[in-house]
Amino acid sequence: MGTACEELSPTPICHYAYELATLFNHFYTACPILKAEPERQTYRLWLTAKFKETIAEVLEVIGLPAPDRM
């Protein structure tokens, strides 16, 4: 994010948000959460919660509201 501050441009942050969302989408498609064994399900739910927190913070930085549901 140093580049965004130096250039006074939100573009690098937007690219990061897009890349993060794309990677999570691939994970979510390849790794079912509710059908997983309990140990994997716990990890996948934790990872999903961390993604939600991170993407919400990134969107807040660029002035966009995070959706409540997808």
DRENPA-3360 file (N, C-alpha, C; in nm, 2 decimals, always signed):
BEGIN
1 = MGTACEEL = +0.08/-0.12/+0.00/+0.00/+0.00/+0.00/+0.09/+0.13/+0.00 ~ +0.21/+0.11/+0.02/+0.30/+0.23/+0.01/+0.29/+0.30/-0.12 ~ +0.27/+0.22/-0.23/+0.26/+0.28/-0.36/+0.14/+0.37/-0.37 ~ +0.03/+0.33/-0.31/-0.10/+0.41/-0.31/-0.08/+0.54/-0.24 ~ +0.00/+0.54/-0.13/+0.02/+0.66/-0.06/+0.12/+0.75/-0.13 ~ +0.22/+0.69/-0.19/+0.32/+0.77/-0.26/+0.26/+0.84/-0.38 ~ +0.18/+0.77/-0.45/+0.12/+0.82/-0.58/-0.01/+0.89/-0.56 ~ -0.07/+0.89/-0.43/-0.20/+0.94/-0.41/-0.30/+0.88/-0.50;
9 = SPTPICHY = -0.30/+0.75/-0.51/-0.39/+0.68/-0.60/-0.44/+0.55/-0.54 ~ -0.57/+0.53/-0.54/-0.63/+0.41/-0.48/-0.61/+0.28/-0.57 ~ -0.56/+0.30/-0.69/-0.55/+0.19/-0.78/-0.48/+0.06/-0.73 ~ -0.36/+0.07/-0.66/-0.30/-0.05/-0.61/-0.39/-0.12/-0.50 ~ -0.46/-0.04/-0.42/-0.55/-0.10/-0.32/-0.67/-0.17/-0.39 ~ -0.72/-0.11/-0.50/-0.83/-0.17/-0.57/-0.78/-0.31/-0.64 ~ -0.66/-0.30/-0.69/-0.60/-0.43/-0.75/-0.59/-0.53/-0.64 ~ -0.54/-0.49/-0.52/-0.52/-0.59/-0.41/-0.66/-0.65/-0.37;
17 = AYELATLF = -0.76/-0.57/-0.36/-0.90/-0.61/-0.33/-0.95/-0.71/-0.43 ~ -0.93/-0.68/-0.55/-0.97/-0.77/-0.66/-0.90/-0.90/-0.66 ~ -0.77/-0.90/-0.64/-0.69/-1.02/-0.63/-0.72/-1.10/-0.51 ~ -0.74/-1.04/-0.40/-0.78/-1.11/-0.28/-0.92/-1.18/-0.30 ~ -1.01/-1.11/-0.36/-1.15/-1.17/-0.38/-1.14/-1.28/-0.48 ~ -1.06/-1.27/-0.58/-1.04/-1.37/-0.68/-0.98/-1.50/-0.62 ~ -0.88/-1.48/-0.54/-0.82/-1.60/-0.47/-0.91/-1.67/-0.38 ~ -0.99/-1.59/-0.30/-1.08/-1.65/-0.21/-1.19/-1.72/-0.29;
25 = NHFYTACP = -1.24/-1.67/-0.40/-1.34/-1.73/-0.48/-1.29/-1.87/-0.53 ~ -1.16/-1.88/-0.57/-1.10/-2.01/-0.61/-1.10/-2.10/-0.49 ~ -1.06/-2.06/-0.37/-1.06/-2.14/-0.25/-1.20/-2.19/-0.22 ~ -1.30/-2.10/-0.22/-1.43/-2.13/-0.19/-1.49/-2.24/-0.28 ~ -1.46/-2.23/-0.41/-1.51/-2.32/-0.51/-1.44/-2.46/-0.49 ~ -1.31/-2.46/-0.47/-1.24/-2.58/-0.46/-1.25/-2.66/-0.32 ~ -1.28/-2.58/-0.22/-1.29/-2.64/-0.08/-1.42/-2.61/-0.02 ~ -1.52/-2.70/-0.03/-1.65/-2.68/+0.03/-1.63/-2.67/+0.18;
33 = ILKAEPER = -1.71/-2.58/+0.24/-1.69/-2.56/+0.38/-1.79/-2.65/+0.46 ~ -1.91/-2.65/+0.43/-2.01/-2.72/+0.52/-2.00/-2.87/+0.49 ~ -1.95/-2.92/+0.38/-1.94/-3.06/+0.36/-1.80/-3.12/+0.40 ~ -1.72/-3.03/+0.46/-1.58/-3.08/+0.50/-1.59/-3.15/+0.64 ~ -1.49/-3.23/+0.66/-1.47/-3.29/+0.79/-1.47/-3.18/+0.90 ~ -1.50/-3.21/+1.02/-1.51/-3.11/+1.13/-1.38/-3.03/+1.14 ~ -1.26/-3.10/+1.14/-1.14/-3.03/+1.16/-1.11/-2.93/+1.04 ~ -1.14/-2.97/+0.92/-1.12/-2.89/+0.81/-1.22/-2.78/+0.80;
41 = QTYRLWLT = -1.34/-2.81/+0.84/-1.45/-2.72/+0.84/-1.42/-2.60/+0.94 ~ -1.36/-2.63/+1.05/-1.33/-2.52/+1.15/-1.22/-2.43/+1.09 ~ -1.12/-2.49/+1.02/-1.02/-2.41/+0.96/-1.07/-2.32/+0.85 ~ -1.16/-2.38/+0.77/-1.22/-2.31/+0.65/-1.31/-2.20/+0.70 ~ -1.38/-2.22/+0.80/-1.47/-2.11/+0.86/-1.38/-2.00/+0.91 ~ -1.27/-2.03/+0.98/-1.18/-1.93/+1.03/-1.12/-1.85/+0.92 ~ -1.08/-1.92/+0.81/-1.02/-1.85/+0.70/-1.12/-1.76/+0.63 ~ -1.25/-1.80/+0.62/-1.35/-1.72/+0.56/-1.38/-1.60/+0.64;
49 = AKFKETIA = -1.38/-1.61/+0.78/-1.40/-1.50/+0.86/-1.29/-1.40/+0.85 ~ -1.16/-1.45/+0.84/-1.05/-1.36/+0.82/-1.06/-1.29/+0.68 ~ -1.10/-1.36/+0.58/-1.12/-1.29/+0.45/-1.22/-1.18/+0.46 ~ -1.33/-1.21/+0.52/-1.44/-1.11/+0.54/-1.39/-0.99/+0.61 ~ -1.31/-1.01/+0.72/-1.26/-0.89/+0.79/-1.16/-0.81/+0.70 ~ -1.07/-0.88/+0.64/-0.97/-0.81/+0.55/-1.03/-0.74/+0.44 ~ -1.12/-0.80/+0.37/-1.18/-0.73/+0.25/-1.27/-0.62/+0.30 ~ -1.33/-0.63/+0.41/-1.41/-0.51/+0.46/-1.32/-0.39/+0.49;
57 = EVLEVIGL = -1.20/-0.42/+0.55/-1.11/-0.31/+0.58/-1.05/-0.25/+0.46 ~ -1.02/-0.33/+0.36/-0.97/-0.28/+0.23/-1.07/-0.19/+0.16 ~ -1.20/-0.24/+0.16/-1.30/-0.16/+0.10/-1.33/-0.03/+0.17 ~ -1.31/-0.04/+0.30/-1.33/+0.09/+0.38/-1.22/+0.19/+0.35 ~ -1.10/+0.14/+0.33/-0.99/+0.23/+0.29/-1.02/+0.31/+0.16 ~ -1.09/+0.24/+0.07/-1.11/+0.31/-0.06/-1.25/+0.37/-0.07 ~ -1.32/+0.36/+0.05/-1.45/+0.43/+0.06/-1.57/+0.36/+0.01 ~ -1.56/+0.23/+0.00/-1.68/+0.14/-0.04/-1.73/+0.06/+0.07;
65 = PAPDRM = -1.86/+0.05/+0.08/-1.92/-0.03/+0.19/-1.91/-0.18/+0.15 ~ -1.88/-0.26/+0.25/-1.87/-0.41/+0.23/-2.01/-0.46/+0.24 ~ -2.05/-0.56/+0.15/-2.18/-0.61/+0.15/-2.20/-0.70/+0.28 ~ -2.32/-0.71/+0.33/-2.34/-0.79/+0.45/-2.35/-0.94/+0.41 ~ -2.39/-0.97/+0.29/-2.40/-1.10/+0.24/-2.35/-1.11/+0.10 ~ -2.32/-1.23/+0.06/-2.27/-1.25/-0.08/-2.37/-1.36/-0.14;
% end
